[in-house]
């Protein structure tokens, strides 16, 4: 009686594990031609430090690039 219960439990566990993979959905994306379906991006200059001031953002980027320029850094 005890071995029969173990066999039934083993078969039940095996069938449960075998059927667990059957519920997987296909992971293929359906694209709509010409439509971007992702999250819309906001420009970097519209964030908190610059508050929509594109000229100030451009100046900050130029200053940052010049600070990373080895030729300019080594001339001083």
Secondary structure, DSSP 8 states (H G I E B T S, - for coil): -HHHHHHHHHHHHHHHHHHHGGG---------TT---S-----GGGSTTTTT-HHHHHHHHHHHHHHT-HHHHHH-
